[in-house]
Amino acid sequence: MSRSPSTQSKPCPLCGQPAEPAHAPFCSRGCKDRDLLQWLGEGYRIPGPPADPGLDSGPEHD
């Protein structure tokens, strides 16, 4: 029995091992957690222009 393309195991985006359905698209809980830590630690950032510091000051008080 051949697998359809949608059910074939793709490699883990972090380590390249075959992905496991329980942790898809990752191969293990460890790779899944490492990816989450990258997101939480701002490891996945898109470069952009510097923020205007005046916009972060919030409403002005008298």
C-alpha positions in Angstrom: 0.0 0.0 0.0 1.5 3.4 -1.0 1.1 6.5 1.0 -0.5 9.6 -0.5 1.6 12.7 -0.5 -0.4 14.3 2.2 0.3 11.5 4.7 4.0 11.0 3.9 6.2 12.0 6.7 8.1 15.2 6.0 11.4 15.9 7.8 11.4 17.8 11.1 12.1 21.5 10.3 14.7 21.6 13.2 16.7 18.4 12.9 15.7 16.7 9.7 14.5 13.4 11.2 11.1 12.0 10.0 8.2 13.8 11.6 5.9 11.9 14.0 2.1 12.4 13.8 1.9 13.0 17.5 4.3 16.0 17.3 3.8 17.1 13.7 5.5 18.8 12.0 8.3 17.9 14.4 9.9 14.5 15.2 9.7 14.7 19.0 8.5 16.7 21.9 12.0 18.1 22.3 12.1 19.7 18.9 8.6 21.0 19.4 9.6 22.6 22.6 12.8 24.1 21.1 10.7 25.7 18.4 8.3 27.2 21.0 11.3 28.6 23.0 12.6 30.2 19.8 9.2 32.0 19.3 9.0 33.0 23.0 12.6 34.2 23.1 12.1 36.3 19.9 14.5 34.0 18.1 12.4 34.3 15.0 12.5 38.0 14.1 12.0 39.7 10.9 14.4 42.7 10.4 12.7 46.0 9.9 13.3 49.7 10.4 13.9 50.9 13.9 10.7 51.8 15.9 9.9 55.4 16.5 10.6 55.8 20.3 7.9 58.6 20.5 5.2 56.0 19.6 5.9 53.9 22.6 5.4 56.6 25.2 1.6 56.2 25.4 -0.9 58.9 26.2 0.6 62.1 27.5 -0.4 63.3 31.0 -0.5 66.9 32.2 
